[in-house]
Amino acid sequence: MKETIGISTSGIPGPKSRELMQLREQNVARGISYALLVFASEARGALVEDVDGNVFIDFVGGIGVVNFGHNNPAVVEAVKKQADRYLHTCFMVVGYEPYIRVAERLNQIIPGNFPKKSALFNSGAEAVENAVKLSRRYTKKTAIVSLESAFHGRTLMTMTLTSKVRPYKFGFGPFAPEVYKIPSPYCYRCRFNLTYPSCDLRCARHLEHFFAYECPAESVAAVIAEPVQGEGGFIVPPQDYFKVLHEICRRHGVLLIIDEVQSGFYRTGYRFASEYFQVA
Ligand SMILES: Cc1ncc(COP(=O)(O)O)c(C=O)c1O
């Protein structure tokens, strides 16, 4: 692959990308949207070369998931080594050490000074779905509270927890029952027209009001929140927001689920954004 950026076609997209786009339109369902008109051929580090030989700087990284750069040699080597040994046994049928080692390592690095266990899932939405299942089973309660402007995924439950209507929810109802919303800590457009810090974190304290007037804490299994909201508009709460929210949850026997699908693994500079907010 070329090592520097450069455009070699007379326009973008080039002829091969245009051809692939036609094929895509014939064969790929419209629900899978696209952002760019070019198709990748190779990628290294921060560069992507398209099928026509144009090389771009990639500011997307698979939407923030290729944290070590494209085709990081250590990652590629590990994938190859594993592919040579076995690809799939189903851990629940025939176990294997790498699953256990990943869980062990996660338990070491995830915030919280208490013993932990981990479960691995195929996607962010599946992880959130399972957090909801676990919290319901553990608390023997059913209601789940999420934040306005939240994004938690595209499955039925996670789409219900999501607040951004277009494109995620529009036309896809009815939604899952027993999901409620509270205002998010969005200082720039405060729902209460207040200013931090004199607001005394009214948005977090609103949870008490919610328990009194909308849904009793005795019915609420969990509150779920992204430490830094992503799809809702990159909303960073005041640093003490989660301490107050968690304290209210604890006092009422309600769990707090922290969705780090987008903010985790150094995307905010901290390994997990919840370290910054000192919440576990
Ligand atoms: C905060 C958050 N939660 C959940 C998800 C869903 O993850 P996935 O797309 O892997 O299902 C996302 C995806 O962007 C996300 O940003």
The ligand as an SDF file (V2000), in Angstrom:
LIG
                    3D

 16 16  0  0  0  0  0  0  0  0999 V2000
  -23.0420    4.3290   23.8160 C   0  0  0  0  0  0  0  0  0  0  0  0
  -23.3410    3.2040   22.8730 C   0  0  0  0  0  0  0  0  0  0  0  0
  -23.9900    2.1140   23.3470 N   0  0  0  0  0  0  0  0  0  0  0  0
  -24.2720    1.0670   22.5380 C   0  0  0  0  0  0  0  0  0  0  0  0
  -23.9060    1.0720   21.2080 C   0  0  0  0  0  0  0  0  0  0  0  0
  -24.2690   -0.1030   20.3320 C   0  0  0  0  0  0  0  0  0  0  0  0
  -23.1490   -0.7920   19.9330 O   0  0  0  0  0  0  0  0  0  0  0  0
  -23.1840   -1.7710   18.6530 P   0  0  0  0  0  0  0  0  0  0  0  0
  -23.2940   -0.8920   17.4610 O   0  0  0  0  0  0  0  0  0  0  0  0
  -21.8830   -2.5260   18.7500 O   0  0  0  0  0  0  0  0  0  0  0  0
  -24.3660   -2.6660   18.8510 O   0  0  0  0  0  0  0  0  0  0  0  0
  -23.2010    2.1630   20.6820 C   0  0  0  0  0  0  0  0  0  0  0  0
  -22.7640    2.1620   19.2650 C   0  0  0  0  0  0  0  0  0  0  0  0
  -22.2770    3.1260   18.7360 O   0  0  0  0  0  0  0  0  0  0  0  0
  -22.9240    3.2710   21.5330 C   0  0  0  0  0  0  0  0  0  0  0  0
  -22.3040    4.3700   21.0750 O   0  0  0  0  0  0  0  0  0  0  0  0
  1  2  1  0
  2  3  1  0
  2 15  2  0
  3  4  2  0
  4  5  1  0
  5  6  1  0
  5 12  2  0
  6  7  1  0
  7  8  1  0
  8  9  2  0
  8 10  1  0
  8 11  1  0
 12 13  1  0
 12 15  1  0
 13 14  2  0
 15 16  1  0
M  END
$$$$
